[in-house]
Amino acid sequence: MIHTYLGESISFEINFKKRKSIGLYIDIYGNVEVRAPKGTTEESIIKIIEEKWAWILESSNEMKDRFEGPQKKEYEYGEKFLYLGNSYPIQIFLDETEGQDYVKFEEGTLRIFVKEIEDEKIKQALKRFYYQQCKSLVESGIKFYQSNFKVKPTAIRITDSKKNWGTCDSNRQLTFNWRLAMAPQNVIEYVIVHEMCHMVHKNHDRSFWRLVGKIIPDYKDREYWLAISNWKMTV
């Protein structure tokens, strides 16, 4: 069935089941399914669809994009990149006076200043920005949560990992992925606390998760954001 509302059209499938309420479900391909109690009228279903219209559009498009995988970035005006959980457009400026290319976040825009307008120069400037922001965010986060621990990190590093968001080795050296700067603040804090908990509990045993939950009760919600959004955290 196709329904048009607010200038947009949504295609969805209706399945009548033995249940008490109407439920909306979106699969990994972005397809929308409505599960409704037997005997539910079409008018009632449409009402629910329109009430949840914005959420359906956003979620369906998100799943479709995720299924297609990361798209090749264009390093030109208006292309959007994640920063602290939101997507912001970039602006590129030619600046030959500075010794190093750099990025400034101002007025909802990632402003990139480079000596040469080249894709690789712009990409490296962005990566350097994320490294710097991640380092600052991690250091302040560790300082904030340190009161929850009797031991301290021996070192803090920011790296370009392909597998992990963070690690803690046997010497309590904490390592974090620079791409974390693209995640929301509360997600970054979760990863920080996760690795700090490994200073106490090396494995993901019950004691480890009990400590994580004591400090961040909603850690599963923050972990979920990473699970469904990591594919788009790229430059």
C-alpha positions in Angstrom: 0.0 0.0 0.0 1.2 3.5 -0.8 0.2 6.6 1.2 1.1 10.2 0.4 1.3 12.8 3.1 3.1 16.2 3.4 4.4 15.9 -0.1 6.1 12.5 0.5 5.0 9.0 -0.3 5.6 5.9 1.8 5.1 2.3 0.6 4.2 -0.2 3.4 2.8 -3.7 3.9 0.0 -4.4 6.3 -0.2 -7.7 8.2 -3.1 -8.5 10.5 -2.2 -10.5 13.5 -3.5 -11.6 16.9 -2.3 -8.7 18.9 -3.7 -5.7 20.9 -2.1 -2.7 19.3 -0.7 -1.4 16.0 3.1 -1.8 15.6 5.4 -0.3 13.0 8.5 -2.2 11.9 11.3 -1.3 9.5 13.6 -4.0 8.2 17.3 -3.7 7.3 16.4 -2.8 3.7 14.2 0.1 4.8 10.9 -1.6 4.0 8.0 -0.6 6.3 5.6 -3.1 7.8 2.5 -2.4 9.8 1.3 -5.1 12.1 -2.3 -4.6 13.3 -4.9 -6.5 15.2 -7.4 -8.3 13.1 -10.4 -6.1 12.2 -8.4 -2.8 12.4 -9.7 -0.3 9.9 -7.6 1.3 7.2 -8.4 4.7 8.7 -6.9 3.7 12.0 -3.7 2.5 10.3 -3.4 5.6 8.2 -3.8 7.7 11.4 -0.9 5.9 13.1 1.2 6.2 9.9 0.7 10.0 9.8 1.4 10.4 13.5 4.8 8.6 13.0 5.5 10.0 9.6 8.7 11.8 10.4 10.1 8.9 12.3 9.2 6.4 9.5 10.8 8.6 6.8 14.0 9.1 8.8 14.3 5.5 9.9 13.5 4.0 6.5 16.0 6.2 4.7 18.6 5.5 7.4 18.2 1.7 6.9 18.4 2.1 3.1 21.6 4.1 3.4 23.1 1.7 5.9 22.3 -1.3 3.6 24.0 0.5 0.6 27.0 1.2 2.8 29.3 4.2 3.0 29.1 6.4 0.0 32.3 8.0 -1.5 32.7 11.4 0.0 33.0 14.5 -2.3 35.4 17.1 -0.8 33.5 20.1 -2.1 31.2 22.8 -0.8 28.1 21.4 0.9 29.2 17.8 1.4 28.2 16.8 4.9 30.4 15.1 7.6 29.5 13.9 11.1 30.7 15.8 14.1 29.4 15.0 17.6 26.5 13.0 16.3 25.2 15.6 13.7 25.9 16.1 10.0 27.4 19.4 9.0 28.3 20.9 5.6 31.8 21.8 4.8 33.1 25.0 3.3 36.5 25.2 1.8 38.8 28.2 1.9 42.1 28.9 0.3 44.6 30.2 2.9 48.3 30.3 2.1 49.2 32.2 5.2 49.0 29.3 7.7 51.7 26.7 8.1 49.3 23.8 8.3 45.9 23.1 6.8 43.2 23.2 9.5 39.4 23.0 10.2 37.3 25.3 12.4 33.7 24.4 13.5 31.7 27.7 13.3 28.0 28.4 12.9 27.0 24.9 12.1 29.7 24.5 9.4 33.0 22.7 9.2 35.2 25.4 7.6 38.3 23.9 6.1 41.3 26.1 5.4 43.9 24.7 3.0 46.9 26.0 1.0 45.8 23.9 -2.0 42.3 22.9 -3.1 43.0 19.2 -3.4 40.8 16.3 -2.1 43.6 14.7 -0.2 44.6 17.9 1.5 41.0 18.5 2.6 40.6 14.9 3.8 43.8 15.1 5.8 42.7 18.4 7.4 39.5 16.8 8.4 41.2 13.8 9.9 43.6 16.1 11.8 40.6 18.0 13.2 38.9 14.8 14.3 42.1 13.6 16.0 42.4 16.8 17.9 38.8 16.9 18.9 38.8 13.3 20.0 41.9 13.8 22.1 40.4 16.8 23.8 37.1 15.1 24.4 38.7 11.9 25.7 41.0 13.7 28.1 38.2 15.8 29.6 36.0 12.7 29.8 38.6 10.7 31.7 39.1 13.6 34.1 35.4 13.8 34.7 34.9 10.1 35.4 38.1 9.5 37.3 36.4 9.9 40.6 34.7 6.5 40.0 38.0 4.7 39.9 40.9 4.1 42.4 43.3 3.5 39.6 44.3 5.9 36.7 45.3 5.4 33.1 49.1 5.3 32.6 48.8 6.8 29.1 46.1 8.0 26.6 46.5 7.5 22.9 44.4 8.4 19.8 44.8 6.0 16.9 43.4 5.0 13.5 41.9 1.6 14.4 39.9 -0.4 11.9 38.4 -2.7 14.6 38.0 -1.0 17.9 36.5 2.2 19.4 38.8 1.9 22.3 41.2 -0.5 24.1 42.8 -0.9 27.5 46.0 -2.9 27.8 47.5 -4.7 30.8 49.4 -1.6 31.7 46.2 0.5 31.8 47.2 2.4 28.7 43.9 3.6 27.0 43.6 3.9 23.3 40.7 5.5 21.4 39.6 5.7 17.8 39.7 9.2 16.3 36.4 8.6 14.6 34.7 8.9 18.0 34.7 12.6 17.5 31.9 11.9 15.0 29.7 10.4 17.7 27.3 12.2 20.1 28.9 13.4 23.4 27.1 10.8 25.5 28.3 8.0 23.2 31.9 9.2 23.5 31.5 9.2 27.3 30.2 5.6 27.2 33.3 4.4 25.3 35.6 6.3 27.7 33.9 4.7 30.7 33.9 1.3 29.0 37.7 1.4 28.7 38.2 2.8 32.1 36.2 -0.1 33.6 38.7 -2.4 31.9 41.4 -0.9 34.2 39.5 -2.8 37.0 38.0 -5.8 35.1 40.0 -7.1 32.1 37.2 -9.2 30.7 33.6 -8.5 29.7 32.3 -10.5 32.7 29.3 -9.8 34.9 31.4 -7.6 37.3 32.6 -5.5 34.4 29.1 -4.7 33.0 27.8 -4.1 36.6 30.4 -1.4 37.0 29.7 0.1 33.5 26.0 0.1 34.4 26.6 1.7 37.8 28.3 4.7 36.1 26.2 4.9 32.9 22.8 3.2 33.5 21.7 3.7 29.9 24.9 2.4 28.3 23.0 -0.1 26.1 21.3 2.8 24.3 24.6 4.5 23.7 26.2 1.2 22.5 23.3 0.8 20.1 24.0 4.2 18.5 27.5 3.0 17.6 26.2 -0.4 16.3 23.8 1.2 13.8 25.8 4.3 12.9 29.4 3.2 12.7 29.1 2.7 8.9 28.7 6.4 8.3 31.5 7.5 10.6 34.0 8.1 7.8 35.8 10.7 5.9 
